[in-house]
């Protein structure tokens, strides 16, 4: 097969197509083994989109070929192409209902509402929190500036009793000192006091929130119960800590240091199986689970995991023994 010159992205597409053709598998079979949709692999082999590094590794494993040469070719394609052409990197994940794509959740939130409905609520919550913090900072600044103005007034009053009146003034009587001690008005937008440097406590409050990478929608340690794909914790922000074969299924412990959270993922699970992730040293009830379903890629909601050691991802088939992958 002819190569596409020195274009690494074209070489990657050609190599993926060669491997799939050589395996004799259909795109439907490749999609089922890798947990991706058929339409995605169709776009990958035609060079219309570039698969993620995770999908490329999953293909090598599904076809029984060495993954390192394929991943090296992917790295070269990544360094020569913008991230916007990648199948997964940073883009909002499309719905995978009926496609077997692991980007869209196959589980529902308590109460039956799908995770896809969560995003507007997060946006509203973020706006309300930002507004409340802004109002609190303004009130704090006004209180501090008002207190400073009152103190200066008392000092001026004390000085007026012992010093001659300034030229053009009203004399050094205690009455004029009383006027100087009146509370200062709140600073306006044109008042120089409004541009004064904030107090250390105000600066600390403004910088208290963590700085999140682009696309990540939950703070580290506060992602429990959330969807890893919808919150941006998956993809390039996650890695596989442990994996195991349970019958014909492939179970993984997925961990995101960015979000300090973990989840379980499975491909090729039998119908009726249950997938569960449990943090290290926690009771079983502290984990999260999902119905593994009809042999396509499935993952659980996240659990908080500041320390990745001891995480366990377990698959329990409807008929047969349970199998687990444990992070050391």
C-alpha positions, 0 to 999 in steps of 0.5 A, a space after each residue: 500500500 502506498 504511503 502518504 509521503 512524510 505526513 505522520 498523520 497519513 502514515 498513521 491512518 495507512 498503518 491502522 488500515 493495514 493492521 485491520 485489513 490484515 486481521 480480517 476483522 470488520 470495523 464492527 468487530 474492531 469497534 466491539 473489541 476496542 469499545 469505540 464506535 464503528 463510525 469512528 474507526 471508519 473515520 480513522 482508517 480514512 484519515 478524516 480524524 486521528 484516534 486518541 493515544 488510548 484508542 490506538 493502544 486499544 487497537 494494538 491490543 485487540 489485534 494482537 500486535 505490538 503497541 510500541 511502534 504504533 504508539 511511536 507513529 501516533 506520537 509523531 502524528 500528534 506532534 505534527 497536527 493540531 489537537 482539534 483533529 484528534 478523535 477524543 482529545 479535549 472535544 466534548 464527547 458525542 453521545 454514544 447511545 447505541 454505538 458502544 463508544 465509551 465517551 458517553 455514559 451508559 449509566 444514569 444518575 440516581 433518580 433516572 436522569 442521564 448524566 448528559 443533563 448535568 452540564 447546564 446545572 454545573 454552569 449555573 452553579 459555577 456562575 452562582 459561586 463566582 457571583 457570590 465570591 465577587 460580592 463577598 470581596 466587594 463587601 470586604 473591601 468597602 468595610 476595610 476602606 470605611 474603617 480606615 477612613 474613620 480612623 483617619 478622621 479621629 486622628 485629625 480631630 485629635 490634632 485639631 485640638 492642639 494645632 492652629 487652624 490651617 489657612 482657610 480652615 474653620 479653626 481648631 474647635 472640637 466641633 470641627 474635629 467631630 465633623 472630621 470623625 464622621 464615617 467616610 462614604 463608600 468609594 466610587 468607581 472614580 475614587 482613588 481609594 477604590 483602586 487601592 491594593 486589596 488587603 492580604 485576606 482579600 487576596 488570599 480569598 481571591 486566589 483560594 480556588 484551584 486552577 484547572 486545566 482546560 476542559 476539566 469541569 470539577 475541582 480535584 478531590 470533588 469529582 466523586 459521583 461524576 462522569 469522567 468523560 463529561 467532566 474532562 477527567 478522562 482522555 489525556 488527563 487519565 491513565 490505566 493503573 491496572 488491568 485484568 482479563 475476566 473471562 472474555 472481558 478486559 477490566 481496567 483501573 483508570 486514574 486521573 491525577 488532575 481530578 484526584 479521582 478513579 473509575 473502572 472501565 470494561 470492554 467485552 463484558 457479558 450481558 448482565 454483568 456489574 462493574 465496580 470501582 472501590 478506593 483503597 482501604 474503603 468499605 465496599 459501599 464507598 465505591 461506585 458501580 455501573 451495569 456492564 451491559 451488552 459487550 461494549 465499552 462501559 465505565 463507572 462514575 468516579 470515586 475520590 482517590 487522593 492516593 491511587 494505591 489500593 484501587 480495585 476494579 471488579 467485574 461480576 458476571 451474571 453467571 460465573 466468578 468475579 474478577 478484579 484488577 488492583 492498583 499496587 
